[in-house]
Amino acid sequence: MADLLDIAPSTAVDTVTIGGHRIEVRGLHGDAIASIASRFPNLVALLVGGDNVVPRLIGQFGSAIGPIIAAGCGHLGEERYEQRASTLAVEDQFKLVTTIYRLTFPNGLAAFLQAMTSLTAGAADEEQKVVKIRLKKLPSVSPPSSDEASRQAMQ
């Protein structure tokens, strides 16, 4: 049986060639996704769904592309790398982002969102379950007392 430490280093890695330089790119982990999602909530809302997403996605993606590329290249939250990634040619940004996307969501974003939805839907279902309790009077475990031996209760 494998241990967590056996599988953790197996993160998928790919290289992207830009301007004759090979750049190592990795998929984003949970902490990187959470960091980017908290910085760019409008981008997350667009990815979750809706009609005519592509034009709105392009509008929101501009400010997030530098941080996404920097995180995919191992520099999460490092402003210098985010700034440099933001100034790359659009074609180069696209190469990097599509590689990061493919490594982060190997089964596609829809499969990831479906899994997240089923996880949260399961929690919502649990909260809404109705529990019925039947009360049944149990016989007393102490022997019955006579009226004469019992003290009067104050009223």
ChimeraX attribute file (.defattr): number of C-alpha atoms within 10 A of each C-alpha:
attribute: neighborCount
match mode: 1-to-1
recipient: residues
	/A:1	3
	/A:2	6
	/A:3	7
	/A:4	7
	/A:5	8
	/A:6	9
	/A:7	9
	/A:8	8
	/A:9	8
	/A:10	8
	/A:11	12
	/A:12	14
	/A:13	14
	/A:14	15
	/A:15	14
	/A:16	15
	/A:17	12
	/A:18	15
	/A:19	7
	/A:20	7
	/A:21	9
	/A:22	11
	/A:23	13
	/A:24	14
	/A:25	22
	/A:26	23
	/A:27	24
	/A:28	25
	/A:29	12
	/A:30	10
	/A:31	10
	/A:32	19
	/A:33	17
	/A:34	12
	/A:35	15
	/A:36	21
	/A:37	15
	/A:38	12
	/A:39	14
	/A:40	16
	/A:41	12
	/A:42	14
	/A:43	21
	/A:44	16
	/A:45	12
	/A:46	17
	/A:47	15
	/A:48	13
	/A:49	11
	/A:50	9
	/A:51	7
	/A:52	9
	/A:53	12
	/A:54	12
	/A:55	9
	/A:56	13
	/A:57	16
	/A:58	11
	/A:59	10
	/A:60	17
	/A:61	16
	/A:62	11
	/A:63	15
	/A:64	16
	/A:65	21
	/A:66	24
	/A:67	27
	/A:68	27
	/A:69	29
	/A:70	24
	/A:71	25
	/A:72	25
	/A:73	21
	/A:74	16
	/A:75	16
	/A:76	20
	/A:77	16
	/A:78	12
	/A:79	13
	/A:80	12
	/A:81	18
	/A:82	21
	/A:83	14
	/A:84	13
	/A:85	21
	/A:86	19
	/A:87	12
	/A:88	13
	/A:89	10
	/A:90	11
	/A:91	10
	/A:92	16
	/A:93	19
	/A:94	14
	/A:95	14
	/A:96	28
	/A:97	20
	/A:98	13
	/A:99	21
	/A:100	24
	/A:101	18
	/A:102	18
	/A:103	20
	/A:104	21
	/A:105	15
	/A:106	13
	/A:107	10
	/A:108	12
	/A:109	15
	/A:110	13
	/A:111	12
	/A:112	14
	/A:113	14
	/A:114	12
	/A:115	12
	/A:116	12
	/A:117	13
	/A:118	12
	/A:119	11
	/A:120	12
	/A:121	12
	/A:122	11
	/A:123	11
	/A:124	11
	/A:125	9
	/A:126	10
	/A:127	9
	/A:128	8
	/A:129	8
	/A:130	7
	/A:131	5
	/A:132	6
	/A:133	6
	/A:134	5
	/A:135	6
	/A:136	6
	/A:137	6
	/A:138	6
	/A:139	6
	/A:140	7
	/A:141	6
	/A:142	6
	/A:143	6
	/A:144	7
	/A:145	8
	/A:146	7
	/A:147	8
	/A:148	7
	/A:149	7
	/A:150	8
	/A:151	7
	/A:152	8
	/A:153	5
	/A:154	4
	/A:155	3
